[in-house]
Amino acid sequence: MLTADQILSEQYVSVNPGTSVGKAIERMVEENTSIILVASDDYQLIGTLTESVLLRATMDSHLRQDPVSLHMTRRFSSVSRHAPLDVVLDQFVLHDLQFLPVLGSDGYVAGVISRVDLLRTVFGSKLENSQIAG
């Protein structure tokens, strides 16, 4: 059975909680991502930022000076590297997630799984099998 470790992308953007919202927006645009993880100085995941949160800052220039710690989501779902595919799917469906951080046994971020990563995993093999059979 597939696990989170086999699906995750090790490419993700993270910022420190003291980073300004404006700088986080710049990083999001530069890296062409809709996901920013917020990590403590010792690299533990403490929050997340999404496009919707940062879009609000475009309406109010004062918010762009705030540290991301004031606007990050502190409650987030995550899975371990060894979580089976059905657990990963459940998390996405139950919590209507855009992305899911994957944590190693040490609590550090191993990577993230996006909706597209999951769809590619689930349907990619089915598409390949149907092309082989056809």
TITI-252866 format. One record per atom (N, C-alpha, C): residue number from 1; atom name; x, y negated, z. Coordinates in nm, 2 decimals. Layout:
<rs>
+-----+------+--------+--------+--------+
| seq | atom |      x |      y |      z |
+-----+------+--------+--------+--------+
| NUM |   CA |      X |      Y |      Z |
...
+-----+------+--------+--------+--------+
</rs>
This chain:
<rs>
+-----+------+--------+--------+--------+
| seq | atom |      x |      y |      z |
+-----+------+--------+--------+--------+
|   1 |    N |   0.08 |   0.12 |   0.00 |
|   1 |   CA |   0.00 |   0.00 |   0.00 |
|   1 |    C |   0.09 |  -0.12 |   0.00 |
|   2 |    N |   0.05 |  -0.22 |  -0.08 |
|   2 |   CA |   0.12 |  -0.35 |  -0.08 |
|   2 |    C |   0.11 |  -0.42 |   0.05 |
|   3 |    N |   0.22 |  -0.50 |   0.08 |
|   3 |   CA |   0.22 |  -0.58 |   0.21 |
|   3 |    C |   0.24 |  -0.72 |   0.17 |
|   4 |    N |   0.22 |  -0.81 |   0.27 |
|   4 |   CA |   0.25 |  -0.95 |   0.25 |
|   4 |    C |   0.39 |  -0.98 |   0.20 |
|   5 |    N |   0.48 |  -0.90 |   0.25 |
|   5 |   CA |   0.62 |  -0.92 |   0.21 |
|   5 |    C |   0.64 |  -0.91 |   0.06 |
|   6 |    N |   0.56 |  -0.82 |   0.00 |
|   6 |   CA |   0.58 |  -0.80 |  -0.15 |
|   6 |    C |   0.51 |  -0.90 |  -0.23 |
|   7 |    N |   0.42 |  -0.98 |  -0.17 |
|   7 |   CA |   0.34 |  -1.08 |  -0.25 |
|   7 |    C |   0.40 |  -1.22 |  -0.23 |
|   8 |    N |   0.45 |  -1.25 |  -0.11 |
|   8 |   CA |   0.49 |  -1.38 |  -0.08 |
|   8 |    C |   0.59 |  -1.45 |  -0.17 |
|   9 |    N |   0.58 |  -1.58 |  -0.17 |
|   9 |   CA |   0.68 |  -1.66 |  -0.24 |
|   9 |    C |   0.77 |  -1.73 |  -0.14 |
|  10 |    N |   0.90 |  -1.72 |  -0.16 |
|  10 |   CA |   0.99 |  -1.78 |  -0.07 |
|  10 |    C |   1.01 |  -1.92 |  -0.10 |
|  11 |    N |   0.95 |  -1.97 |  -0.20 |
|  11 |   CA |   0.96 |  -2.11 |  -0.24 |
|  11 |    C |   0.84 |  -2.19 |  -0.17 |
|  12 |    N |   0.88 |  -2.27 |  -0.08 |
|  12 |   CA |   0.78 |  -2.36 |  -0.01 |
|  12 |    C |   0.85 |  -2.48 |   0.04 |
|  13 |    N |   0.77 |  -2.58 |   0.07 |
|  13 |   CA |   0.82 |  -2.71 |   0.11 |
|  13 |    C |   0.78 |  -2.73 |   0.26 |
|  14 |    N |   0.88 |  -2.77 |   0.34 |
|  14 |   CA |   0.85 |  -2.79 |   0.48 |
|  14 |    C |   0.91 |  -2.93 |   0.52 |
|  15 |    N |   0.85 |  -2.98 |   0.62 |
|  15 |   CA |   0.90 |  -3.11 |   0.67 |
|  15 |    C |   0.90 |  -3.10 |   0.82 |
|  16 |    N |   0.97 |  -3.19 |   0.89 |
|  16 |   CA |   0.97 |  -3.21 |   1.03 |
|  16 |    C |   0.85 |  -3.28 |   1.08 |
|  17 |    N |   0.80 |  -3.26 |   1.20 |
|  17 |   CA |   0.68 |  -3.33 |   1.24 |
|  17 |    C |   0.70 |  -3.49 |   1.25 |
|  18 |    N |   0.82 |  -3.53 |   1.26 |
|  18 |   CA |   0.85 |  -3.68 |   1.26 |
|  18 |    C |   0.85 |  -3.74 |   1.12 |
|  19 |    N |   0.85 |  -3.66 |   1.02 |
|  19 |   CA |   0.85 |  -3.71 |   0.88 |
|  19 |    C |   0.73 |  -3.80 |   0.86 |
|  20 |    N |   0.74 |  -3.91 |   0.79 |
|  20 |   CA |   0.63 |  -4.00 |   0.76 |
|  20 |    C |   0.53 |  -3.93 |   0.66 |
|  21 |    N |   0.41 |  -3.97 |   0.67 |
|  21 |   CA |   0.31 |  -3.92 |   0.58 |
|  21 |    C |   0.35 |  -3.96 |   0.44 |
|  22 |    N |   0.40 |  -4.08 |   0.42 |
|  22 |   CA |   0.44 |  -4.13 |   0.29 |
|  22 |    C |   0.55 |  -4.04 |   0.23 |
|  23 |    N |   0.64 |  -4.00 |   0.31 |
|  23 |   CA |   0.75 |  -3.92 |   0.26 |
|  23 |    C |   0.70 |  -3.78 |   0.23 |
|  24 |    N |   0.60 |  -3.73 |   0.31 |
|  24 |   CA |   0.54 |  -3.60 |   0.28 |
|  24 |    C |   0.47 |  -3.60 |   0.15 |
|  25 |    N |   0.40 |  -3.71 |   0.12 |
|  25 |   CA |   0.33 |  -3.72 |  -0.01 |
|  25 |    C |   0.44 |  -3.72 |  -0.12 |
|  26 |    N |   0.55 |  -3.79 |  -0.11 |
|  26 |   CA |   0.65 |  -3.79 |  -0.21 |
|  26 |    C |   0.71 |  -3.65 |  -0.23 |
|  27 |    N |   0.73 |  -3.58 |  -0.12 |
|  27 |   CA |   0.78 |  -3.44 |  -0.14 |
|  27 |    C |   0.68 |  -3.35 |  -0.21 |
|  28 |    N |   0.55 |  -3.37 |  -0.18 |
|  28 |   CA |   0.44 |  -3.29 |  -0.24 |
|  28 |    C |   0.44 |  -3.31 |  -0.39 |
|  29 |    N |   0.45 |  -3.44 |  -0.43 |
|  29 |   CA |   0.45 |  -3.47 |  -0.57 |
|  29 |    C |   0.58 |  -3.42 |  -0.64 |
|  30 |    N |   0.70 |  -3.45 |  -0.58 |
|  30 |   CA |   0.82 |  -3.41 |  -0.63 |
|  30 |    C |   0.83 |  -3.26 |  -0.65 |
|  31 |    N |   0.78 |  -3.18 |  -0.56 |
|  31 |   CA |   0.79 |  -3.04 |  -0.56 |
|  31 |    C |   0.67 |  -2.97 |  -0.63 |
|  32 |    N |   0.57 |  -3.05 |  -0.67 |
|  32 |   CA |   0.45 |  -3.01 |  -0.74 |
|  32 |    C |   0.39 |  -2.89 |  -0.67 |
|  33 |    N |   0.35 |  -2.92 |  -0.54 |
|  33 |   CA |   0.29 |  -2.82 |  -0.45 |
|  33 |    C |   0.17 |  -2.88 |  -0.39 |
|  34 |    N |   0.08 |  -2.80 |  -0.34 |
|  34 |   CA |  -0.04 |  -2.85 |  -0.26 |
|  34 |    C |  -0.02 |  -2.80 |  -0.12 |
|  35 |    N |   0.09 |  -2.75 |  -0.08 |
|  35 |   CA |   0.12 |  -2.69 |   0.05 |
|  35 |    C |   0.24 |  -2.75 |   0.11 |
|  36 |    N |   0.23 |  -2.80 |   0.23 |
|  36 |   CA |   0.35 |  -2.84 |   0.30 |
|  36 |    C |   0.34 |  -2.78 |   0.44 |
|  37 |    N |   0.44 |  -2.71 |   0.48 |
|  37 |   CA |   0.45 |  -2.65 |   0.61 |
|  37 |    C |   0.52 |  -2.75 |   0.70 |
|  38 |    N |   0.48 |  -2.76 |   0.83 |
|  38 |   CA |   0.55 |  -2.85 |   0.93 |
|  38 |    C |   0.62 |  -2.76 |   1.03 |
|  39 |    N |   0.75 |  -2.77 |   1.03 |
|  39 |   CA |   0.83 |  -2.69 |   1.12 |
|  39 |    C |   0.90 |  -2.77 |   1.22 |
|  40 |    N |   0.92 |  -2.71 |   1.34 |
|  40 |   CA |   0.99 |  -2.78 |   1.45 |
|  40 |    C |   1.14 |  -2.78 |   1.42 |
|  41 |    N |   1.21 |  -2.85 |   1.51 |
|  41 |   CA |   1.36 |  -2.86 |   1.49 |
|  41 |    C |   1.42 |  -2.72 |   1.49 |
|  42 |    N |   1.36 |  -2.63 |   1.56 |
|  42 |   CA |   1.42 |  -2.49 |   1.56 |
|  42 |    C |   1.35 |  -2.40 |   1.46 |
|  43 |    N |   1.29 |  -2.46 |   1.36 |
|  43 |   CA |   1.23 |  -2.39 |   1.24 |
|  43 |    C |   1.11 |  -2.30 |   1.27 |
|  44 |    N |   1.04 |  -2.33 |   1.38 |
|  44 |   CA |   0.92 |  -2.26 |   1.40 |
|  44 |    C |   0.80 |  -2.33 |   1.34 |
|  45 |    N |   0.71 |  -2.26 |   1.28 |
|  45 |   CA |   0.59 |  -2.32 |   1.21 |
|  45 |    C |   0.50 |  -2.37 |   1.32 |
|  46 |    N |   0.47 |  -2.50 |   1.31 |
|  46 |   CA |   0.38 |  -2.57 |   1.41 |
|  46 |    C |   0.26 |  -2.63 |   1.35 |
|  47 |    N |   0.25 |  -2.64 |   1.21 |
|  47 |   CA |   0.14 |  -2.70 |   1.15 |
|  47 |    C |   0.15 |  -2.69 |   1.00 |
|  48 |    N |   0.04 |  -2.74 |   0.94 |
|  48 |   CA |   0.03 |  -2.74 |   0.79 |
|  48 |    C |  -0.03 |  -2.87 |   0.74 |
|  49 |    N |   0.01 |  -2.91 |   0.62 |
|  49 |   CA |  -0.05 |  -3.02 |   0.55 |
|  49 |    C |  -0.10 |  -2.98 |   0.42 |
|  50 |    N |  -0.22 |  -3.03 |   0.38 |
|  50 |   CA |  -0.27 |  -2.99 |   0.25 |
|  50 |    C |  -0.30 |  -3.12 |   0.17 |
|  51 |    N |  -0.33 |  -3.11 |   0.05 |
|  51 |   CA |  -0.35 |  -3.22 |  -0.04 |
|  51 |    C |  -0.47 |  -3.31 |   0.02 |
|  52 |    N |  -0.57 |  -3.24 |   0.07 |
|  52 |   CA |  -0.69 |  -3.32 |   0.11 |
|  52 |    C |  -0.65 |  -3.41 |   0.23 |
|  53 |    N |  -0.57 |  -3.36 |   0.32 |
|  53 |   CA |  -0.52 |  -3.45 |   0.43 |
|  53 |    C |  -0.44 |  -3.56 |   0.38 |
|  54 |    N |  -0.35 |  -3.54 |   0.29 |
|  54 |   CA |  -0.27 |  -3.65 |   0.24 |
|  54 |    C |  -0.34 |  -3.74 |   0.15 |
|  55 |    N |  -0.45 |  -3.70 |   0.08 |
|  55 |   CA |  -0.52 |  -3.79 |   0.00 |
|  55 |    C |  -0.58 |  -3.90 |   0.08 |
|  56 |    N |  -0.62 |  -3.87 |   0.20 |
|  56 |   CA |  -0.68 |  -3.98 |   0.29 |
|  56 |    C |  -0.58 |  -4.09 |   0.31 |
|  57 |    N |  -0.45 |  -4.06 |   0.31 |
|  57 |   CA |  -0.35 |  -4.16 |   0.33 |
|  57 |    C |  -0.33 |  -4.25 |   0.21 |
|  58 |    N |  -0.37 |  -4.21 |   0.10 |
|  58 |   CA |  -0.36 |  -4.29 |  -0.02 |
|  58 |    C |  -0.46 |  -4.41 |  -0.01 |
|  59 |    N |  -0.56 |  -4.39 |   0.07 |
|  59 |   CA |  -0.67 |  -4.49 |   0.09 |
|  59 |    C |  -0.63 |  -4.60 |   0.19 |
|  60 |    N |  -0.53 |  -4.56 |   0.28 |
|  60 |   CA |  -0.50 |  -4.65 |   0.39 |
|  60 |    C |  -0.34 |  -4.66 |   0.40 |
|  61 |    N |  -0.28 |  -4.76 |   0.36 |
|  61 |   CA |  -0.14 |  -4.77 |   0.35 |
|  61 |    C |  -0.08 |  -4.76 |   0.49 |
|  62 |    N |  -0.15 |  -4.79 |   0.60 |
|  62 |   CA |  -0.10 |  -4.78 |   0.74 |
|  62 |    C |  -0.08 |  -4.63 |   0.77 |
|  63 |    N |  -0.16 |  -4.55 |   0.72 |
|  63 |   CA |  -0.14 |  -4.40 |   0.75 |
|  63 |    C |  -0.01 |  -4.35 |   0.70 |
|  64 |    N |   0.04 |  -4.41 |   0.59 |
|  64 |   CA |   0.16 |  -4.36 |   0.53 |
|  64 |    C |   0.28 |  -4.37 |   0.62 |
|  65 |    N |   0.27 |  -4.46 |   0.72 |
|  65 |   CA |   0.38 |  -4.48 |   0.81 |
|  65 |    C |   0.37 |  -4.39 |   0.93 |
|  66 |    N |   0.26 |  -4.33 |   0.95 |
|  66 |   CA |   0.24 |  -4.23 |   1.06 |
|  66 |    C |   0.33 |  -4.11 |   1.04 |
|  67 |    N |   0.37 |  -4.05 |   1.15 |
|  67 |   CA |   0.44 |  -3.92 |   1.14 |
|  67 |    C |   0.33 |  -3.81 |   1.11 |
|  68 |    N |   0.38 |  -3.71 |   1.03 |
|  68 |   CA |   0.29 |  -3.60 |   0.99 |
|  68 |    C |   0.23 |  -3.53 |   1.11 |
|  69 |    N |   0.29 |  -3.54 |   1.23 |
|  69 |   CA |   0.24 |  -3.47 |   1.34 |
|  69 |    C |   0.10 |  -3.52 |   1.38 |
|  70 |    N |   0.07 |  -3.64 |   1.35 |
|  70 |   CA |  -0.06 |  -3.70 |   1.38 |
|  70 |    C |  -0.17 |  -3.65 |   1.28 |
|  71 |    N |  -0.13 |  -3.59 |   1.17 |
|  71 |   CA |  -0.23 |  -3.56 |   1.06 |
|  71 |    C |  -0.23 |  -3.41 |   1.02 |
|  72 |    N |  -0.13 |  -3.34 |   1.08 |
|  72 |   CA |  -0.12 |  -3.20 |   1.04 |
|  72 |    C |  -0.23 |  -3.11 |   1.11 |
|  73 |    N |  -0.25 |  -3.00 |   1.05 |
|  73 |   CA |  -0.35 |  -2.90 |   1.11 |
|  73 |    C |  -0.26 |  -2.81 |   1.20 |
|  74 |    N |  -0.30 |  -2.81 |   1.32 |
|  74 |   CA |  -0.22 |  -2.73 |   1.42 |
|  74 |    C |  -0.28 |  -2.59 |   1.43 |
|  75 |    N |  -0.40 |  -2.57 |   1.39 |
|  75 |   CA |  -0.47 |  -2.44 |   1.39 |
|  75 |    C |  -0.46 |  -2.38 |   1.25 |
|  76 |    N |  -0.39 |  -2.28 |   1.23 |
|  76 |   CA |  -0.38 |  -2.22 |   1.10 |
|  76 |    C |  -0.37 |  -2.07 |   1.11 |
|  77 |    N |  -0.41 |  -2.01 |   1.00 |
|  77 |   CA |  -0.39 |  -1.86 |   0.99 |
|  77 |    C |  -0.26 |  -1.83 |   0.94 |
|  78 |    N |  -0.21 |  -1.71 |   0.98 |
|  78 |   CA |  -0.08 |  -1.66 |   0.93 |
|  78 |    C |  -0.09 |  -1.51 |   0.94 |
|  79 |    N |   0.00 |  -1.44 |   0.87 |
|  79 |   CA |   0.02 |  -1.30 |   0.88 |
|  79 |    C |   0.16 |  -1.26 |   0.89 |
|  80 |    N |   0.19 |  -1.14 |   0.94 |
|  80 |   CA |   0.33 |  -1.10 |   0.95 |
|  80 |    C |   0.37 |  -1.04 |   0.81 |
|  81 |    N |   0.49 |  -1.03 |   0.79 |
|  81 |   CA |   0.55 |  -0.98 |   0.66 |
|  81 |    C |   0.49 |  -0.84 |   0.63 |
|  82 |    N |   0.46 |  -0.76 |   0.74 |
|  82 |   CA |   0.41 |  -0.62 |   0.72 |
|  82 |    C |   0.26 |  -0.61 |   0.71 |
|  83 |    N |   0.19 |  -0.72 |   0.70 |
|  83 |   CA |   0.04 |  -0.71 |   0.69 |
|  83 |    C |   0.00 |  -0.65 |   0.56 |
|  84 |    N |  -0.09 |  -0.55 |   0.56 |
|  84 |   CA |  -0.13 |  -0.49 |   0.44 |
|  84 |    C |  -0.22 |  -0.58 |   0.35 |
|  85 |    N |  -0.23 |  -0.56 |   0.23 |
|  85 |   CA |  -0.30 |  -0.64 |   0.13 |
|  85 |    C |  -0.44 |  -0.67 |   0.18 |
|  86 |    N |  -0.51 |  -0.57 |   0.23 |
|  86 |   CA |  -0.65 |  -0.59 |   0.27 |
|  86 |    C |  -0.66 |  -0.69 |   0.39 |
|  87 |    N |  -0.56 |  -0.70 |   0.48 |
|  87 |   CA |  -0.56 |  -0.80 |   0.58 |
|  87 |    C |  -0.54 |  -0.93 |   0.52 |
|  88 |    N |  -0.45 |  -0.95 |   0.43 |
|  88 |   CA |  -0.42 |  -1.07 |   0.36 |
|  88 |    C |  -0.55 |  -1.12 |   0.29 |
|  89 |    N |  -0.61 |  -1.03 |   0.22 |
|  89 |   CA |  -0.74 |  -1.07 |   0.15 |
|  89 |    C |  -0.84 |  -1.11 |   0.25 |
|  90 |    N |  -0.86 |  -1.04 |   0.36 |
|  90 |   CA |  -0.95 |  -1.08 |   0.46 |
|  90 |    C |  -0.93 |  -1.22 |   0.51 |
|  91 |    N |  -0.80 |  -1.26 |   0.54 |
|  91 |   CA |  -0.77 |  -1.39 |   0.59 |
|  91 |    C |  -0.81 |  -1.50 |   0.49 |
|  92 |    N |  -0.79 |  -1.48 |   0.36 |
|  92 |   CA |  -0.82 |  -1.57 |   0.26 |
|  92 |    C |  -0.98 |  -1.59 |   0.25 |
|  93 |    N |  -1.05 |  -1.48 |   0.25 |
|  93 |   CA |  -1.19 |  -1.49 |   0.24 |
|  93 |    C |  -1.26 |  -1.54 |   0.37 |
|  94 |    N |  -1.22 |  -1.49 |   0.48 |
|  94 |   CA |  -1.28 |  -1.53 |   0.61 |
|  94 |    C |  -1.26 |  -1.68 |   0.64 |
|  95 |    N |  -1.15 |  -1.73 |   0.60 |
|  95 |   CA |  -1.11 |  -1.87 |   0.64 |
|  95 |    C |  -1.11 |  -1.96 |   0.52 |
|  96 |    N |  -1.15 |  -1.91 |   0.40 |
|  96 |   CA |  -1.15 |  -2.00 |   0.28 |
|  96 |    C |  -1.01 |  -2.07 |   0.27 |
|  97 |    N |  -0.91 |  -1.99 |   0.27 |
|  97 |   CA |  -0.77 |  -2.05 |   0.27 |
|  97 |    C |  -0.73 |  -2.09 |   0.12 |
|  98 |    N |  -0.64 |  -2.19 |   0.12 |
|  98 |   CA |  -0.57 |  -2.22 |  -0.01 |
|  98 |    C |  -0.44 |  -2.15 |  -0.01 |
|  99 |    N |  -0.38 |  -2.13 |   0.11 |
|  99 |   CA |  -0.25 |  -2.06 |   0.12 |
|  99 |    C |  -0.24 |  -2.00 |   0.26 |
| 100 |    N |  -0.15 |  -1.90 |   0.27 |
| 100 |   CA |  -0.13 |  -1.83 |   0.40 |
| 100 |    C |   0.02 |  -1.82 |   0.43 |
| 101 |    N |   0.06 |  -1.88 |   0.54 |
| 101 |   CA |   0.20 |  -1.86 |   0.58 |
| 101 |    C |   0.23 |  -1.72 |   0.62 |
| 102 |    N |   0.34 |  -1.67 |   0.58 |
| 102 |   CA |   0.38 |  -1.53 |   0.62 |
| 102 |    C |   0.50 |  -1.55 |   0.72 |
| 103 |    N |   0.49 |  -1.49 |   0.84 |
| 103 |   CA |   0.59 |  -1.50 |   0.94 |
| 103 |    C |   0.67 |  -1.38 |   0.96 |
| 104 |    N |   0.80 |  -1.39 |   0.98 |
| 104 |   CA |   0.88 |  -1.28 |   1.02 |
| 104 |    C |   0.86 |  -1.24 |   1.16 |
| 105 |    N |   0.92 |  -1.13 |   1.21 |
| 105 |   CA |   0.91 |  -1.09 |   1.35 |
| 105 |    C |   0.96 |  -1.19 |   1.44 |
| 106 |    N |   1.05 |  -1.28 |   1.40 |
| 106 |   CA |   1.11 |  -1.38 |   1.48 |
| 106 |    C |   1.03 |  -1.51 |   1.49 |
| 107 |    N |   0.92 |  -1.51 |   1.42 |
| 107 |   CA |   0.83 |  -1.62 |   1.42 |
| 107 |    C |   0.86 |  -1.73 |   1.31 |
| 108 |    N |   0.97 |  -1.71 |   1.24 |
| 108 |   CA |   1.01 |  -1.80 |   1.14 |
| 108 |    C |   0.93 |  -1.77 |   1.01 |
| 109 |    N |   0.92 |  -1.88 |   0.93 |
| 109 |   CA |   0.84 |  -1.86 |   0.80 |
| 109 |    C |   0.93 |  -1.78 |   0.70 |
| 110 |    N |   0.87 |  -1.67 |   0.66 |
| 110 |   CA |   0.93 |  -1.59 |   0.55 |
| 110 |    C |   0.89 |  -1.64 |   0.41 |
| 111 |    N |   0.78 |  -1.70 |   0.41 |
| 111 |   CA |   0.73 |  -1.75 |   0.28 |
| 111 |    C |   0.58 |  -1.78 |   0.29 |
| 112 |    N |   0.52 |  -1.80 |   0.18 |
| 112 |   CA |   0.37 |  -1.83 |   0.17 |
| 112 |    C |   0.31 |  -1.75 |   0.06 |
| 113 |    N |   0.18 |  -1.73 |   0.08 |
| 113 |   CA |   0.10 |  -1.66 |  -0.03 |
| 113 |    C |  -0.01 |  -1.76 |  -0.07 |
| 114 |    N |  -0.02 |  -1.79 |  -0.20 |
| 114 |   CA |  -0.12 |  -1.88 |  -0.24 |
| 114 |    C |  -0.23 |  -1.80 |  -0.30 |
| 115 |    N |  -0.34 |  -1.86 |  -0.33 |
| 115 |   CA |  -0.46 |  -1.79 |  -0.40 |
| 115 |    C |  -0.41 |  -1.73 |  -0.53 |
| 116 |    N |  -0.33 |  -1.81 |  -0.60 |
| 116 |   CA |  -0.29 |  -1.76 |  -0.73 |
| 116 |    C |  -0.20 |  -1.64 |  -0.72 |
| 117 |    N |  -0.11 |  -1.64 |  -0.62 |
| 117 |   CA |  -0.02 |  -1.52 |  -0.59 |
| 117 |    C |  -0.11 |  -1.40 |  -0.56 |
| 118 |    N |  -0.21 |  -1.42 |  -0.49 |
| 118 |   CA |  -0.30 |  -1.31 |  -0.45 |
| 118 |    C |  -0.38 |  -1.26 |  -0.57 |
| 119 |    N |  -0.44 |  -1.35 |  -0.65 |
| 119 |   CA |  -0.51 |  -1.31 |  -0.77 |
| 119 |    C |  -0.42 |  -1.24 |  -0.87 |
| 120 |    N |  -0.30 |  -1.29 |  -0.89 |
| 120 |   CA |  -0.20 |  -1.23 |  -0.98 |
| 120 |    C |  -0.17 |  -1.09 |  -0.93 |
| 121 |    N |  -0.16 |  -1.07 |  -0.80 |
| 121 |   CA |  -0.13 |  -0.93 |  -0.75 |
| 121 |    C |  -0.24 |  -0.84 |  -0.77 |
| 122 |    N |  -0.36 |  -0.88 |  -0.73 |
| 122 |   CA |  -0.48 |  -0.80 |  -0.74 |
| 122 |    C |  -0.52 |  -0.77 |  -0.88 |
| 123 |    N |  -0.52 |  -0.87 |  -0.97 |
| 123 |   CA |  -0.57 |  -0.85 |  -1.10 |
| 123 |    C |  -0.46 |  -0.82 |  -1.21 |
| 124 |    N |  -0.34 |  -0.86 |  -1.17 |
| 124 |   CA |  -0.23 |  -0.84 |  -1.27 |
| 124 |    C |  -0.21 |  -0.70 |  -1.30 |
| 125 |    N |  -0.21 |  -0.61 |  -1.20 |
| 125 |   CA |  -0.19 |  -0.47 |  -1.23 |
| 125 |    C |  -0.31 |  -0.41 |  -1.30 |
| 126 |    N |  -0.43 |  -0.46 |  -1.27 |
| 126 |   CA |  -0.55 |  -0.41 |  -1.34 |
| 126 |    C |  -0.54 |  -0.45 |  -1.49 |
| 127 |    N |  -0.49 |  -0.57 |  -1.52 |
| 127 |   CA |  -0.48 |  -0.62 |  -1.66 |
| 127 |    C |  -0.38 |  -0.54 |  -1.73 |
| 128 |    N |  -0.26 |  -0.51 |  -1.66 |
| 128 |   CA |  -0.16 |  -0.43 |  -1.73 |
| 128 |    C |  -0.21 |  -0.29 |  -1.76 |
| 129 |    N |  -0.28 |  -0.23 |  -1.66 |
| 129 |   CA |  -0.33 |  -0.09 |  -1.68 |
| 129 |    C |  -0.43 |  -0.09 |  -1.80 |
| 130 |    N |  -0.52 |  -0.19 |  -1.81 |
| 130 |   CA |  -0.62 |  -0.19 |  -1.92 |
| 130 |    C |  -0.55 |  -0.21 |  -2.05 |
| 131 |    N |  -0.44 |  -0.29 |  -2.06 |
| 131 |   CA |  -0.37 |  -0.31 |  -2.18 |
| 131 |    C |  -0.30 |  -0.18 |  -2.22 |
| 132 |    N |  -0.25 |  -0.11 |  -2.13 |
| 132 |   CA |  -0.18 |   0.02 |  -2.16 |
| 132 |    C |  -0.28 |   0.12 |  -2.21 |
| 133 |    N |  -0.40 |   0.12 |  -2.14 |
| 133 |   CA |  -0.50 |   0.22 |  -2.18 |
| 133 |    C |  -0.56 |   0.18 |  -2.32 |
| 134 |    N |  -0.57 |   0.05 |  -2.35 |
| 134 |   CA |  -0.63 |   0.01 |  -2.47 |
| 134 |    C |  -0.54 |   0.02 |  -2.59 |
+-----+------+--------+--------+--------+
</rs>
